[in-house]
Amino acid sequence: MAGKDLPVSPLALPLPEMPPIEGVLLGSAEAGIRYKAREDVTMMVFPAGTTVAGVFTKNKCPGAPVDWCRDALKGGKARALVVTAGNSNVFTGKAGRQTCAETARAMAELAGCKPREVFLASTGVIGERLPTEKLTAALPPLHARLHADGWGAAARSIMTTDTFPKGSVRTAKIGDTTVTVAGIAKGSGMIAPDMATMLSFLATDAKIPAGALQALLSKGVGPSFNAVTVDSDTSTSDTVLLFATGAAKHPRVPADGGAMLKDFKRALNEVLMDLALMVARDGEGAQKLIRIDVTGAVTAKSAYRIGMSIANSPLVKTAIAGEDANWGRIVMAVGKAGEPADRDRLSVAVGGTWMAREGGVIPGYDEAPVVAHMKGREVEITVDIGLGRGKATVWTCDLTHGYIDINGSYRS
Protein backbone atom coordinates (compact mmCIF):
# COMPACT_ATOMS: atom_id res chain seq x y z
CA MET A 1 0.00 0.00 0.00
CA ALA A 2 2.96 2.31 0.61
CA GLY A 3 3.37 4.76 -2.21
CA LYS A 4 -0.12 4.14 -3.60
CA ASP A 5 -2.77 6.82 -3.62
CA LEU A 6 -4.94 6.63 -0.51
CA PRO A 7 -8.15 8.57 0.05
CA VAL A 8 -7.49 11.69 2.09
CA SER A 9 -8.53 11.31 5.71
CA PRO A 10 -11.93 12.90 6.45
CA LEU A 11 -10.19 14.43 9.48
CA ALA A 12 -7.49 16.12 7.38
CA LEU A 13 -6.49 19.74 7.96
CA PRO A 14 -5.05 22.00 5.25
CA LEU A 15 -1.35 22.73 5.23
CA PRO A 16 -0.89 26.28 6.55
CA GLU A 17 1.26 28.94 4.95
CA MET A 18 4.80 27.96 5.90
CA PRO A 19 7.01 31.09 5.80
CA PRO A 20 10.78 30.88 5.38
CA ILE A 21 12.82 30.48 8.56
CA GLU A 22 15.85 32.72 8.28
CA GLY A 23 18.94 30.57 7.89
CA VAL A 24 17.11 27.46 6.63
CA LEU A 25 17.39 26.30 3.01
CA LEU A 26 15.51 23.17 2.01
CA GLY A 27 14.26 21.13 -0.90
CA SER A 28 13.03 17.74 -2.06
CA ALA A 29 13.83 15.40 -4.94
CA GLU A 30 13.13 12.01 -6.51
CA ALA A 31 15.79 9.44 -5.65
CA GLY A 32 13.77 6.35 -6.60
CA ILE A 33 14.50 4.66 -3.29
CA ARG A 34 11.18 2.79 -3.32
CA TYR A 35 8.48 4.98 -4.79
CA LYS A 36 8.13 5.86 -8.45
CA ALA A 37 7.42 9.34 -9.82
CA ARG A 38 7.34 11.12 -6.47
CA GLU A 39 9.79 13.02 -4.31
CA ASP A 40 11.25 10.82 -1.58
CA VAL A 41 14.33 12.62 -0.27
CA THR A 42 14.36 15.90 1.64
CA MET A 43 17.35 18.07 2.50
CA MET A 44 17.73 20.97 4.90
CA VAL A 45 20.87 23.07 5.30
CA PHE A 46 21.58 25.38 8.24
CA PRO A 47 24.18 28.10 8.90
CA ALA A 48 27.22 27.61 11.10
CA GLY A 49 26.35 27.88 14.79
CA THR A 50 22.93 26.22 14.47
CA THR A 51 22.07 24.30 17.63
CA VAL A 52 19.98 21.13 17.65
CA ALA A 53 17.83 19.08 20.01
CA GLY A 54 16.34 15.65 19.43
CA VAL A 55 14.00 13.04 20.85
CA PHE A 56 13.91 9.48 19.52
CA THR A 57 12.08 6.19 19.73
CA LYS A 58 12.35 4.00 22.83
CA ASN A 59 12.03 0.88 20.68
CA LYS A 60 14.92 -1.47 21.53
CA CYS A 61 15.49 -2.27 17.83
CA PRO A 62 16.08 1.24 16.44
CA GLY A 63 17.11 2.00 12.89
CA ALA A 64 20.63 2.97 11.93
CA PRO A 65 19.64 6.63 11.39
CA VAL A 66 18.38 6.83 14.98
CA ASP A 67 21.69 5.53 16.29
CA TRP A 68 23.52 8.00 14.05
CA CYS A 69 21.47 10.95 15.30
CA ARG A 70 21.82 10.01 18.96
CA ASP A 71 25.58 10.05 18.55
CA ALA A 72 25.61 13.26 16.48
CA LEU A 73 23.36 15.02 19.00
CA LYS A 74 26.15 14.91 21.57
CA GLY A 75 27.86 17.74 19.70
CA GLY A 76 24.81 20.01 19.94
CA LYS A 77 25.47 21.51 16.50
CA ALA A 78 23.89 20.88 13.10
CA ARG A 79 24.56 21.98 9.53
CA ALA A 80 22.33 19.63 7.51
CA LEU A 81 19.49 17.11 7.56
CA VAL A 82 18.72 14.35 5.04
CA VAL A 83 15.40 12.48 5.20
CA THR A 84 14.30 9.55 3.04
CA ALA A 85 10.88 7.93 2.64
CA GLY A 86 10.09 4.39 1.49
CA ASN A 87 12.90 2.51 3.23
CA SER A 88 13.48 2.87 6.97
CA ASN A 89 17.07 1.52 6.99
CA VAL A 90 16.14 -0.62 10.00
CA PHE A 91 17.47 -4.12 10.74
CA THR A 92 19.99 -3.73 7.94
CA GLY A 93 23.13 -4.45 10.00
CA LYS A 94 26.51 -3.25 8.77
CA ALA A 95 25.03 -2.15 5.44
CA GLY A 96 22.66 0.21 7.25
CA ARG A 97 25.47 1.77 9.25
CA GLN A 98 27.54 2.20 6.09
CA THR A 99 24.62 3.90 4.37
CA CYS A 100 24.43 6.42 7.21
CA ALA A 101 28.17 7.07 7.14
CA GLU A 102 28.29 7.45 3.34
CA THR A 103 25.22 9.70 3.26
CA ALA A 104 26.58 11.93 6.02
CA ARG A 105 29.97 12.10 4.33
CA ALA A 106 28.45 13.08 0.99
CA MET A 107 26.18 15.66 2.60
CA ALA A 108 29.02 17.08 4.69
CA GLU A 109 31.07 17.73 1.56
CA LEU A 110 28.19 19.68 0.05
CA ALA A 111 27.48 21.66 3.23
CA GLY A 112 31.12 22.26 4.11
CA CYS A 113 30.88 20.68 7.55
CA LYS A 114 31.77 17.59 9.54
CA PRO A 115 29.75 14.38 8.99
CA ARG A 116 28.67 14.51 12.65
CA GLU A 117 26.94 17.79 11.95
CA VAL A 118 24.67 15.99 9.47
CA PHE A 119 21.46 14.46 10.82
CA LEU A 120 19.63 11.59 9.15
CA ALA A 121 16.15 10.10 9.26
CA SER A 122 14.35 7.44 7.25
CA THR A 123 10.89 5.91 7.20
CA GLY A 124 9.36 3.00 5.33
CA VAL A 125 9.82 -0.74 5.01
CA ILE A 126 11.95 -2.55 7.61
CA GLY A 127 14.66 -5.07 6.77
CA GLU A 128 15.56 -4.05 3.23
CA ARG A 129 18.88 -2.49 2.31
CA LEU A 130 18.55 1.20 1.44
CA PRO A 131 20.07 1.81 -2.02
CA THR A 132 22.84 4.15 -0.91
CA GLU A 133 24.04 4.92 -4.41
CA LYS A 134 20.61 6.24 -5.45
CA LEU A 135 20.45 8.44 -2.37
CA THR A 136 23.94 9.92 -2.60
CA ALA A 137 23.53 10.52 -6.35
CA ALA A 138 20.42 12.62 -5.66
CA LEU A 139 22.15 14.89 -3.14
CA PRO A 140 24.35 17.19 -5.31
CA PRO A 141 21.60 18.29 -7.74
CA LEU A 142 19.20 18.76 -4.84
CA HIS A 143 21.72 20.84 -2.90
CA ALA A 144 22.22 23.07 -5.93
CA ARG A 145 18.57 24.14 -5.96
CA LEU A 146 17.76 24.55 -2.26
CA HIS A 147 15.63 27.53 -1.37
CA ALA A 148 13.85 29.05 1.62
CA ASP A 149 10.27 28.25 0.54
CA GLY A 150 10.38 24.47 0.41
CA TRP A 151 8.44 23.58 3.56
CA GLY A 152 5.32 22.40 1.74
CA ALA A 153 7.21 20.14 -0.64
CA ALA A 154 9.25 18.78 2.27
CA ALA A 155 6.08 17.94 4.20
CA ARG A 156 4.86 15.92 1.23
CA SER A 157 8.10 14.15 0.41
CA ILE A 158 8.47 12.60 3.89
CA MET A 159 5.03 10.95 3.70
CA THR A 160 4.52 7.17 3.46
CA THR A 161 0.94 6.04 4.20
CA ASP A 162 0.04 9.58 5.24
CA THR A 163 -2.91 10.99 3.32
CA PHE A 164 -2.15 14.68 3.87
CA PRO A 165 0.96 16.78 4.57
CA LYS A 166 1.32 18.09 8.10
CA GLY A 167 2.75 21.45 9.11
CA SER A 168 2.43 24.15 11.73
CA VAL A 169 3.95 27.56 12.47
CA ARG A 170 3.88 30.05 15.36
CA THR A 171 5.65 33.25 16.34
CA ALA A 172 6.93 34.25 19.78
CA LYS A 173 8.80 37.05 21.50
CA ILE A 174 12.28 36.82 22.96
CA GLY A 175 12.78 40.20 24.53
CA ASP A 176 11.31 42.62 22.00
CA THR A 177 12.25 40.48 19.02
CA THR A 178 9.75 38.31 17.16
CA VAL A 179 11.01 34.82 16.33
CA THR A 180 9.33 32.05 14.36
CA VAL A 181 9.12 28.31 14.94
CA ALA A 182 7.82 26.04 12.19
CA GLY A 183 7.61 22.30 11.82
CA ILE A 184 6.49 19.43 9.60
CA ALA A 185 5.68 15.85 10.50
CA LYS A 186 4.74 12.52 9.00
CA GLY A 187 2.87 9.73 10.71
CA SER A 188 -0.17 7.57 10.10
CA GLY A 189 0.45 4.04 11.37
CA MET A 190 2.80 2.31 13.81
CA ILE A 191 1.99 5.22 16.11
CA ALA A 192 2.38 4.89 19.87
CA PRO A 193 4.09 6.96 22.55
CA ASP A 194 7.85 7.10 22.97
CA MET A 195 7.59 8.10 19.98
CA ALA A 196 5.90 6.59 16.88
CA THR A 197 6.58 5.96 12.85
CA MET A 198 6.62 9.47 13.21
CA LEU A 199 9.17 11.89 11.94
CA SER A 200 9.04 15.59 12.75
CA PHE A 201 11.45 18.38 11.91
CA LEU A 202 11.20 21.85 13.37
CA ALA A 203 13.28 24.97 12.91
CA THR A 204 13.44 28.40 14.48
CA ASP A 205 15.44 31.54 13.79
CA ALA A 206 15.98 32.02 17.53
CA LYS A 207 19.44 31.69 19.04
CA ILE A 208 19.10 29.15 21.85
CA PRO A 209 21.85 27.11 23.54
CA ALA A 210 21.64 23.39 22.78
CA GLY A 211 21.00 22.44 26.40
CA ALA A 212 18.06 24.81 26.79
CA LEU A 213 16.70 23.73 23.40
CA GLN A 214 16.89 20.07 24.42
CA ALA A 215 15.10 20.71 27.70
CA LEU A 216 12.24 22.47 25.92
CA LEU A 217 11.84 19.72 23.32
CA SER A 218 12.10 16.85 25.79
CA LYS A 219 9.35 18.36 27.93
CA GLY A 220 7.23 19.46 24.99
CA VAL A 221 6.81 15.99 23.49
CA GLY A 222 5.18 14.72 26.70
CA PRO A 223 1.66 16.16 26.26
CA SER A 224 1.89 16.11 22.45
CA PHE A 225 3.63 13.32 20.53
CA ASN A 226 3.81 11.06 23.57
CA ALA A 227 0.08 11.51 24.23
CA VAL A 228 -0.95 10.21 20.81
CA THR A 229 -1.54 6.61 19.77
CA VAL A 230 -3.01 5.06 16.64
CA ASP A 231 -2.32 1.36 17.07
CA SER A 232 -0.07 0.92 20.16
CA ASP A 233 2.96 -0.01 18.02
CA THR A 234 6.14 1.93 18.77
CA SER A 235 8.17 2.36 15.59
CA THR A 236 11.87 1.71 15.20
CA SER A 237 12.43 5.06 13.48
CA ASP A 238 10.72 7.82 15.48
CA THR A 239 12.67 11.05 15.35
CA VAL A 240 11.90 14.63 16.30
CA LEU A 241 14.61 17.19 15.63
CA LEU A 242 14.54 20.91 16.44
CA PHE A 243 17.08 23.25 14.84
CA ALA A 244 17.79 26.82 16.02
CA THR A 245 19.67 28.86 13.41
CA GLY A 246 20.34 31.91 15.59
CA ALA A 247 19.59 34.29 12.72
CA ALA A 248 17.22 36.47 14.78
CA LYS A 249 18.74 39.36 16.71
CA HIS A 250 17.45 39.16 20.27
CA PRO A 251 18.94 39.41 23.77
CA ARG A 252 21.30 36.63 24.71
CA VAL A 253 19.55 33.56 26.10
CA PRO A 254 21.21 32.07 29.20
CA ALA A 255 22.42 28.48 29.08
CA ASP A 256 19.41 27.25 31.03
CA GLY A 257 16.92 29.25 28.97
CA GLY A 258 15.13 30.70 31.95
CA ALA A 259 12.14 33.04 31.90
CA MET A 260 13.33 34.64 28.68
CA LEU A 261 12.06 31.60 26.75
CA LYS A 262 8.57 31.52 28.30
CA ASP A 263 6.81 32.75 25.17
CA PHE A 264 9.03 30.64 22.90
CA LYS A 265 8.09 27.59 24.96
CA ARG A 266 4.43 28.40 24.42
CA ALA A 267 4.90 28.67 20.65
CA LEU A 268 6.97 25.48 20.45
CA ASN A 269 4.43 23.50 22.46
CA GLU A 270 1.62 24.72 20.23
CA VAL A 271 3.46 23.57 17.12
CA LEU A 272 4.21 20.18 18.69
CA MET A 273 0.56 19.73 19.68
CA ASP A 274 -0.68 20.76 16.24
CA LEU A 275 1.56 18.21 14.57
CA ALA A 276 0.75 15.43 17.03
CA LEU A 277 -2.99 15.86 16.54
CA MET A 278 -2.54 15.84 12.77
CA VAL A 279 -0.87 12.45 13.13
CA ALA A 280 -3.89 11.18 15.09
CA ARG A 281 -6.21 12.68 12.46
CA ASP A 282 -4.33 10.76 9.78
CA GLY A 283 -4.35 7.41 11.58
CA GLU A 284 -4.50 4.64 8.99
CA GLY A 285 -8.14 4.13 8.08
CA ALA A 286 -9.30 6.68 10.68
CA GLN A 287 -12.77 8.16 10.48
CA LYS A 288 -12.95 9.71 13.95
CA LEU A 289 -10.57 11.63 16.22
CA ILE A 290 -10.92 10.58 19.87
CA ARG A 291 -10.00 12.67 22.91
CA ILE A 292 -9.79 10.87 26.25
CA ASP A 293 -9.71 12.88 29.49
CA VAL A 294 -8.93 10.99 32.68
CA THR A 295 -9.40 12.72 36.04
CA GLY A 296 -9.41 11.60 39.66
CA ALA A 297 -6.50 9.17 39.36
CA VAL A 298 -4.00 8.71 42.16
CA THR A 299 -1.26 10.43 40.12
CA ALA A 300 -0.89 12.10 36.74
CA LYS A 301 1.21 9.16 35.55
CA SER A 302 -1.54 6.75 36.59
CA ALA A 303 -4.11 8.86 34.72
CA TYR A 304 -1.92 8.77 31.63
CA ARG A 305 -1.59 4.98 31.76
CA ILE A 306 -5.34 4.56 32.17
CA GLY A 307 -5.95 6.93 29.27
CA MET A 308 -3.57 4.96 27.06
CA SER A 309 -5.24 1.70 28.05
CA ILE A 310 -8.53 3.10 26.78
CA ALA A 311 -6.95 4.64 23.67
CA ASN A 312 -5.20 1.41 22.69
CA SER A 313 -8.15 -0.92 23.29
CA PRO A 314 -9.29 -2.49 19.99
CA LEU A 315 -12.72 -3.02 21.53
CA VAL A 316 -13.10 0.65 22.46
CA LYS A 317 -11.79 1.80 19.10
CA THR A 318 -14.02 -0.51 17.07
CA ALA A 319 -17.05 0.41 19.17
CA ILE A 320 -16.44 4.05 18.29
CA ALA A 321 -15.92 3.14 14.64
CA GLY A 322 -19.31 1.42 14.74
CA GLU A 323 -20.89 4.28 16.71
CA ASP A 324 -21.86 1.83 19.44
CA ALA A 325 -22.37 3.54 22.82
CA ASN A 326 -20.93 0.56 24.70
CA TRP A 327 -19.56 2.16 27.86
CA GLY A 328 -18.73 -1.27 29.27
CA ARG A 329 -15.73 -1.45 26.98
CA ILE A 330 -14.37 1.75 28.50
CA VAL A 331 -14.81 0.31 32.01
CA MET A 332 -12.98 -2.82 30.87
CA ALA A 333 -10.06 -0.77 29.54
CA VAL A 334 -9.80 1.16 32.82
CA GLY A 335 -9.72 -2.07 34.79
CA LYS A 336 -7.03 -3.72 32.66
CA ALA A 337 -4.63 -0.76 32.91
CA GLY A 338 -3.03 -2.16 36.05
CA GLU A 339 -3.51 1.16 37.84
CA PRO A 340 -5.48 1.87 41.06
CA ALA A 341 -9.21 1.98 40.28
CA ASP A 342 -12.40 1.29 42.20
CA ARG A 343 -15.44 0.08 40.26
CA ASP A 344 -17.80 1.77 42.74
CA ARG A 345 -16.10 5.18 42.39
CA LEU A 346 -15.69 5.15 38.63
CA SER A 347 -17.65 7.51 36.35
CA VAL A 348 -17.79 7.41 32.53
CA ALA A 349 -19.07 10.02 30.08
CA VAL A 350 -19.11 10.30 26.29
CA GLY A 351 -19.72 13.65 24.66
CA GLY A 352 -20.47 15.26 28.01
CA THR A 353 -23.24 12.79 28.88
CA TRP A 354 -22.53 10.73 32.02
CA MET A 355 -23.41 7.10 31.44
CA ALA A 356 -22.12 5.13 34.40
CA ARG A 357 -21.38 5.99 38.02
CA GLU A 358 -20.93 4.17 41.34
CA GLY A 359 -20.68 0.73 39.84
CA GLY A 360 -23.58 0.86 37.42
CA VAL A 361 -25.53 2.73 34.77
CA ILE A 362 -26.94 6.09 35.84
CA PRO A 363 -30.68 5.86 36.62
CA GLY A 364 -32.71 7.31 33.76
CA TYR A 365 -29.70 7.31 31.42
CA ASP A 366 -30.70 8.31 27.88
CA GLU A 367 -28.40 6.89 25.22
CA ALA A 368 -29.72 9.10 22.41
CA PRO A 369 -27.36 12.11 22.91
CA VAL A 370 -24.37 9.76 23.20
CA VAL A 371 -25.25 8.04 19.94
CA ALA A 372 -25.68 11.43 18.28
CA HIS A 373 -22.26 12.55 19.55
CA MET A 374 -20.59 9.36 18.30
CA LYS A 375 -21.86 9.98 14.79
CA GLY A 376 -19.61 13.03 14.59
CA ARG A 377 -16.00 13.13 13.43
CA GLU A 378 -14.65 13.98 16.90
CA VAL A 379 -15.53 11.90 19.96
CA GLU A 380 -14.80 12.85 23.57
CA ILE A 381 -14.52 10.31 26.38
CA THR A 382 -14.26 11.40 30.03
CA VAL A 383 -13.40 9.04 32.85
CA ASP A 384 -13.24 10.06 36.51
CA ILE A 385 -11.48 7.47 38.66
CA GLY A 386 -12.62 9.03 41.92
CA LEU A 387 -9.46 8.30 43.89
CA GLY A 388 -7.24 11.38 43.68
CA ARG A 389 -6.27 14.47 41.72
CA GLY A 390 -4.22 12.98 38.90
CA LYS A 391 -5.32 13.86 35.39
CA ALA A 392 -4.19 13.38 31.80
CA THR A 393 -5.40 13.83 28.25
CA VAL A 394 -4.51 11.46 25.41
CA TRP A 395 -5.61 11.22 21.80
CA THR A 396 -6.29 8.41 19.37
CA CYS A 397 -8.51 7.48 16.43
CA ASP A 398 -11.01 4.74 15.70
CA LEU A 399 -10.07 1.34 14.28
CA THR A 400 -11.69 0.56 10.93
CA HIS A 401 -11.26 -2.03 8.21
CA GLY A 402 -9.16 0.55 6.39
CA TYR A 403 -6.33 -0.09 8.84
CA ILE A 404 -6.28 -3.75 7.80
CA ASP A 405 -6.43 -2.89 4.10
CA ILE A 406 -3.45 -0.55 4.36
CA ASN A 407 -1.23 -2.75 6.51
CA GLY A 408 -2.19 -6.06 4.94
CA SER A 409 -0.60 -4.91 1.66
CA TYR A 410 2.02 -2.46 2.96
CA ARG A 411 4.97 -4.01 1.10
CA SER A 412 3.15 -4.68 -2.17
N, C-alpha and C positions, 0 to 999 in steps of 0.2 A: 504493500500500500504506500510505502514511503516514496515520495516523488510524484505520485499520481495526484490528479486534481480531486480534492475533497470538497464537499459542500461547506460553505462558510458557516461557522457556528451561529445559531440564532441569537447567541449572547454576545456576539462580536461588538467591539467598539472601534470607531474610526481611528486611524493613526493621526495624532495631532501634528500641527506644524512643528517641525524639529529644527530650531535655528542653529546656526553654526556655534560651536564652542571654541572660543579663541584658543589657538594652539593645536587644535585637533584637525588632522586631515584624514579622510577615510574614503573607501571605495570598495566595490565588489566586482567579481569576475567569474567567468565560467572556467573551471578547471577540469570538469568531467570526472570528478572523483567517483561519483555513483550516478548522479542524476544527469539527464540529457536535456540540452537546450534550456538551462536555467543557471543563474548565478549560484555558486556554492562555496565561494571563498571570499572572506571579508578581511580587509586590512585597515588598521588604524595606526597612524604615526603621531608621536607626541614630541614636543620640544625638550631639550636638555633640562634637567631639573624637575621633570614631572615625577610626582610621588604616586604610589599605588597601594591599594589595600585589596585584600581578597578573602573570600569565604568559599569553601569547597565541600564536596560530598563527604559524608561519614561512612559511605560504603567501604567495606574492607577490601574490595577488589577494584580500586580506582584505575582509570585509564592513564596511559603514559603522559598525556598533556596535564593532567591534574598533578602528578608527581613533579613534572617539570615546573609548573607554576608555583607549587609550594616551596620548591627550592629557590626559584628566582625571587619570590616575594621577600626572602630574607634580606635582600639588598635594599628594598624600599623604593627603588627607582624603576621607571619604565620609559622606553622609547618607542615600542611598537607592540602591536597585537595582531595575531593571525588566527582566524577562526574558519573551520571547515565544517560543512554539513554533508551528511550521507554516510560517513564512516567515522565511528567514534574513536578509533585507534585504542581500543580496549581489549585486553587479553591477547595482545599481539607480541608479547615477549621482547626479545632483543630488537626485533625489527621495529617495534613501536617506539622504543627508546631512540633508535637510530633516526627514525623519521622526525622525532622532536628535535634532536640535535642538528640534523641537516636543515630542517626548516628554519630553526632559530639562527643558524649560521648564515643561511642565504638572506634572511630578512635583516640580520645585523649589518651585513655588507651594504645593503640598500639604504638602511637608516643611519649608517655611520656610528654604530654603537657596539656594545658587547652583546654576545648571544644571551647572557643572563638578564639583559634588559628587554628581551623579547618575551612576550607572554603568548601562550598557545591555548586553544580550546577546540574541541571537536565533538560532534554529536552525530549519531546514526547507528548503523549496525555494529554489533559487538563481534569480535573474533575474526575479522577479516583484515588483512594487511592493507594499510592505507597506501595508495600509489604515490610514493614520495616524489617521483620524477614529474608527475603531472602537477603536483602542488607547487614544487619549486620552480617549474617552468612558467607557471602563471604569475609568479610574484613580480618579476621585473616590469612587464607591461602594465600590471596593475599599479605598481608604485609610481610609474611615470604619469599616471592620470588621476592621482588622488586629488580630492578637493574638499572644501569645508561643508558642502551641502549634501553629503551622502548618507545621512542617517536613515532615511526612508528605505533606500536600496539595501542598506546593511541589515535593517530589521527584516527584510524579506529574504535575503540570502542565507540567513542563519536558520531558517525554518526547516523542519522535517515534516511531521504530521500536523503541524500547526495549520489552521485554516485562515488566520489573519495575522498581519504583522503587529507587533506590540511595542509601543513607545510612550514615553512620558517626559515632561519637562516642567521645571519650576524655577523661580528666581528667589533669591534671598539677599539679605543685607549682612555684610561684614563691615562693621563700622558704618561709614556713609556710602560705601561702595556696593553696587548691585552686582551679584555674581549669579551664574546660571548653573544648574545641574540637570543633565539630560541622561536618559538611559533607554536601552532597547532590551528585549528579552525574547527567548523562544522557550516554549514548553507546552505540552499537550497531553502526553502520556508518560508513564514511569515517573509520576509526580508524587512525592511524599516529602515530609520534612527532612532536613539535614543533608542536603537540599534535595533537588529532584532533577528528570532529564531536562534540565533547566539551565540555560545559559543566560547570563545577563551582563551587560557591559554599560557602565556609566562613566560620564566624564563631567568635569567642572573646570571652570577657568579660575577657581579660587586657588590660593597658595596655602596649602595645609600640610604640616609635617606628617610623615608616613604613620607615625605612632598614633596621632590624633585621628587621622583618616581611618586607620584600622579599627580603632575603638568605636567610632561612629558606625561603620559598616557592620561590625560584628554584633552590635546591639540592635541595629536597624533591621536585620534579617529576622529577628525573633518574632515580632508580631506580623511580619509580612510573608516572606518566602517560607519561613519555617512554621507558618500557621495555615498553609495551604496543602491539600492533598487531593489527588484525583483517584489514585488506585492503590495507595499504600506502598508502592514499590519505589525504593530509593535508588536512583540511577548511579552508575559508575562514573559519570562525567560532570556532575553539577559544578558549575563555576559562576561566581559573581565577582567581577573585578570593577574597581572604582579608581579612576585616574584623575589626578588634580594637576593641571598644567601650570598653574601659577601665573597665568597671563594677566589676570586682573590686578589692579593696583589698589590694595587695601592695607590697613594697618597689619603689622606683623602678628601672626597667630602664634601663641606660646606652644611649646612642645606638647602640652597636655590638652590643647584646644581651649578649654575653659569656657567661660560665659560668652566669649566673643563669637563662638560658633553656635549659639542657641538657635538663631534663625536659620542658619545653614542646616542644622540637624533637622529642623522641622521640614525644610524643603526636601532634603534627602529622604527622610522617612515617607513623605508623601509620594515621591517617585517610586520608592521600593514597594509601597502598598499598591499603587496603581498597577505596576507591572505584575505583582503577585496575583492580584485579582483577575487580570487579563489571562493569566495562565489557567486559573480555575474556570474562567468563562470559556476557554478553548479546550477544556478537557475532552479527550477523544470520545466522540459520540454524544457529548453533553447537550442536554436540552434545557437544564435548569441549574442556576447558581444557588447554592445552599449556604446560608450563614447559620452557625451554631453558637449560641451564647450559653455558657455554663456559669452559674452563680452558686454561692452558698457551699462551695467545696472547702475542704480543710485548709488547702493552700492553693496558690495560683498554679503551681506545677500540677497538682492533682486535678484541678479544673481543666487544664490543658490536656492532660492524658484522657480524661473522660470525654472531652470534646472530640479528640482524635479517634477514640473508640467508636463514637457515633458516626463521625465523618467517614471512617473507613469500613463501616459495616455494609457488606453487599445487600443485606436484607433491608436496611434503612434506605440505601441509595436506590434500590429497585422499587421499593414502595413509593418513593417520591417520583421516580420515573413513571410509575403507573398511576400516580395521583391517588394513592390509597392511604387514607388517614389512619394508618395502623400505628397508634402510639405505643403499642406493646413492643414493637421492634426497637423503639428508642429506649424504653425501660431495659430491655435485654442488653443493649449496647452499653448502657450505664453500668449495669451489673457485672459485665464481663471485663470491664476496664482494669480490674484489680486494685481499684482505689476505694477509700472509705465511702460508703453509701448506705443509706437506710431506706428500705422500701417504704416505710411508713412516714418518712419525711420528704420524700421525693415528689416534685411537681414538674409537669411537662406541658408545654404550650407549643402550638404551631400557628404562625401568623398572628400572634397576640391573643389567641383563644386558648385558655387553660383547659386541658382535657382530663388530666389525672392529677390527683393529690391525695396524700395520706393513705397510700396503699391501694387506691382504687379510682375508678372513673368518677368525675365530679357529678353529683346529683343534678339532673336536668341538663346535662351536657348536650349541646346541639352541634352535630358534626357538619352541618351545612356550610358555615363560614370557613371552616378548616378546608373542606373540599374545594371551595371557591378559591381560597388562597393558594392551594397546591396546583391549581390549573395555571397559575401565572408562571413567568419565567424565573422569578426569584422567590425562594422559599426560606422562611425564617423559623428556626427551631430554638426554643428556650427551655433550659433545664435548670431548675433550682434544686440543689442537693440537700439544702436545709441543715447543714452541719457546721458551717463556718463562713468566712468572708472571702475565700478564694474565688477568683473569676478569670475567665479566659474566653476569647472569641477565635474560632477557627472557620475555615471556608473549604467547601468542596463542591462537587457537582453530582448529578444523578448518574446512574449506571444503566446504559441502554444497550440494545443489541449492536449499535454502531461501534461500541468499544471492541466487541468481538470481531466485527467485520474488519476493522482497521488492523488489529493486532494479529488476527489469524492469518493475514497475508502480508505482514510487514516486510518480509524479505523478498517478496515476489514482485 
